[in-house]
């Protein structure tokens, strides 16, 4: 059983605590929050043990679940990794590319796991979609949503860009070698729309369209490969194929997943995290990929706001 602690007395911490308590793989030791007042109330409401010192919590666990704001990730994660604790993160390694690089290197050096929550990757139908997409020539991803992570006052869609780059590299299975990006202010004073072209080393080209607004259009990902186009909605995760039938006509074909039971995605992510620890499977390659995808996201923003960010190549 893995002893785990939580950083962050918030609604997400409450949901994760409830999940850990129900799982055989974990023993929830307690939590830490920088605010004693908030933490005291949180402890009483959720019947959890509050550690007023982070080091004390880290000394009593094997892993830590960091649910505090992204700006605190480096401070908490680096402290945990230096104590050889596995880390579960919500969102990003860090908004600061230099901090992200250091976390990646620390995890590899310390031989510990860093797992970043990415719900899309654990959708059962995404696994089906990935199996169907064998040798894509072109992939199109379109996503519109209001709730996104902010990097600065100038760029409001960094979180969306990074998440979808991570999703594309997961599906295409290749590194990115070239980035072209354009942005515009459509409905807001800040940049709320981006078009990004990614050239992959295996020859595949991906086009991303991301908008920080709701416009009534569905978000989706489509993969074009020889003889077919496979499409999946990013809200309902329904999959369809566009193929030629026996009459040489183009027709849509629904793809039905064998497992139609609604899944607890957060639980699946936690189970994966637990299995990687218990089996001593080190995810250093995955951690390095997180960092590489973050670098690409910075390249996108840098192309639109050259003076906004420091050198992402460092």
N, C-alpha and C positions, 0 to 999 in steps of 0.2 A: 504494500500500500504506500502511496506517495503522500507525504505530508506537504500540504500546500497552504500558503497564506495569500491574502488579498491586499492590494494597495489601492485605496480609493473608497471612501464611504459615500457612495452615490447609488443611483437607481440600478446602474449596470452591475455594481458590486453586489447589490441585493439579489439580482437575478442569478449571477454566477455563484454566489454563496448557496442559494437554494439548490442549484444544480449539483455542486460539489457534494453537498450533504447526502444527496440521493445516490451517488455513484460509489460503487465498491472499490474503484481504483484509487480514490482519494480520501484523505482524512483532512478536513478543514481545521487548521490549528487556530486561526484568528485573522485579524486584519490590522492594518495601520493606516492612519490618515494624519496629515499635518495639522489639522484643526481638532484640538481636544474636545471642543464644544460639540462640533458636528459628530465626531467619533463616538462620544458618550451617548448621544441620542440614537445613533445608528446601532450601537452595540445592544442597547436595551430593546429597540424595536425588532431586531432580528436575532436576539439571543446569541450573540457572537462575542468572542473574547477580543478585547481591544489591547493592542500593544502600543504604548506611547513612545516606544523607541524602535526605530526600524531595524537596527542591528539585532535587537532581542528577538524580533520576529524572524529575521533571516537565520539566526542561530538555531531556530527550532523547526525549520522546514527544509524540504528537499527542492521545492519549486515555489515560484512566486507569480501571481497573476496581477499584472499592472494595469489598472483601469483608471488611472489618473490622467489629466490632460497631457496631450502629446509633448508639450514643452517640458514636462518633468520626466519623460521616458529615459533620457540618457542618465540623469542623476540616479534614479532608482535601479534601472537595469544594470548599469555598470557596477553599482554597489553589490547587487545580487550576484552577478557573474564572477566578481572578484572573490566571492565566498563560495564559488562553485555551485551556485543554485541555477536550476533551469528556469527559463523565463517565458511566460505567456504574455503577449502584448496586444493591446487593442488599437488598431489603426496603423501606425508607422513605427519604424525603428526610431526615427527622429525627424523633425522638420529640417534640422541642420545636417547637411550632407557629411560634414566632418565628424560629427558625433555618430552618425549612422555607420560610417566607415570604422570608427574606433570600436563600436559595439560589435560589429561583424568580426573584427580581428580578435577582440577579447573572447568572444564565444568560441572561435576556432582554437585559440590558444588554451582556453580553459576547458575545452572538450565538453561543453554544455550545449543544451538545445535552446534556441530561441524560436518560438512559434508565434507568428502574427495571425490574428484572427482574420479570416477572409471567407465570409459566409458563402459567397458564390461558388467557391471551389468545392464545397461539401454538399452542394445541391445534387441529389441523385441523378437528375437528368443532365447535369453538366458532365458527369462522368460518362454518361451514354453519348453525349455530344462529342466529347474528346475521343472516344473510341471510334466514332464514325468519321471523324476528321483525320484522315491518314496522311495525305500529301497535298495540303492546300496550296493553291497558287495565289489566291487573293482572299483576304478576310476583311469584312466590314463590320465595325462596331459603332452603334449609335446609342447614346444614353443622355437622357434629360432628367434632372432631379434638382430639387431645391436645397436639400440638406447636404452640404458638402463641407469638407475641411478647408479652412482658410490658411494660406501661407503668409499673406501680407494684405494690405489694404488694396493693392493693385490687382492681385490675382486671387480669385475666389474659387477656382475649380481645381486646385492642385491635388486635393485628395481624390477627386474623381479620376483625374488623369493617371495618378499613380496606381490606383486600384485596377483600372482597366489595362494598363500596361502589364501589370502583374498577371491579370487574367489572360491576356493575349500570349505572353511568353509561356504560360502554363499549357495552353491549347496547342500552340504552334510548335513548341519544343525546340526553339532555336534562339540564339542570341541576336540582339538588334545591332546592326552595323551603321545605320544612317537614320537621321531624324529630320523631318521637315515640318514646321508648325506655323500656323497663322491663327490670330485671335481677333475678336471684335467685341465691342460693347453694343449689345442688341437692345436689351430691356433695362439695363442698369448703367450707372456711371462707371463701374468697374468692368473688366473683361469678364463676360459671362458666356462666351461661346468660343470654342476652339476646334480647329480642324488639324489633325495630326497624321502624317504619313510616316510609317515605320518600315524600313527595309530590313529583312532578316537575313542572316547568313546562309540559310538553306534555300534562299531564292523567293520565299513568300513575301508578299507585300500586304501590309495592313493599313486600313484607313479608319481613323477614329474621329467621331463627331461627338463632342461633349458640350452640354449646355447647362448653365446654372439657372434653370427656369423650367416651368411646366408649360408645354405648348400643345398638349393633347396627342402628340405622337407617341407611339410605343417605342420603348428601348429594346434593342435586339442585337444579336451577333449572327452574321452569316459567313459561311466558309464555302468558297468555290473551289472545287477540285474536278478532275477529269470525269465528265459524265454526270455531274450532279452539283446542286447547291443545297447545303444543309443550313437551316435557320433555327435559331432558338430565341424565344423571348426572354428578356432579362428581368421581367416581373413575374411571369407565370411559369417560365422555364419549359414551355411547350416546344416540342421539336417537330419540324416538318422538313421534307425533302422535295426538291424540284428536280424531276428526272424525266427522261423520255420513255413513253410507254411503247407497247408493241406496235402501235400505229404511228410511231415516230412523232408523237405530239408531246409537248411539255405539260406535265401534270404535277400537282402537289400531292404528296403522300405523307400522312401523319405517321410519326414514329411514337409508338406507345412503349413507355418504360415498363419493364417487368415488375418493378417495385413501385406501386402506386400509393403505398401507405405514406401518410404525411410524416416527415422526419423531423426530429429535434436537431436542428443544424448545430446549435451551440454544443449540445452534448456530443455530437459526432466529432467536432473539432477537439473537444476536451479528451475524448477517447483516443484520438490520434496522438495527441500530445502525451497522454499517459503511456500508450503503447511504445512510443519512440523512446521514452525514458526507461521503462521496464525491460525492453528488449536491448537496451544499450545501443540503440540505433542513433548515431550522431547525425544531426541534420546540418552539418557545416556547409554543405553544398547549397542547401536551401537558404540558409542564412546569407550566404554570399550572393545568391540570386536576388534576395530582397534588396540588398544594397545596390546591385547593378540596376535593378528596375527603378530604384529611387534616383540613381544618377541620370537615367533617361528622362524621368519626370522633370528633373531640374534642367536638363537640356531643353526640354519643351518650353518651360517658363522663361529660361534665359533668352531663347530666340525671340520671344515676344516682348520681354522687358529686360534688355541687356544690362541696364544699370541697377536692377532690383536686387540681384543676388550676387554673392561672391562666387569665386571660381569653383565650379562643381567638379573639376577634373582633379582636384587636389588629392 
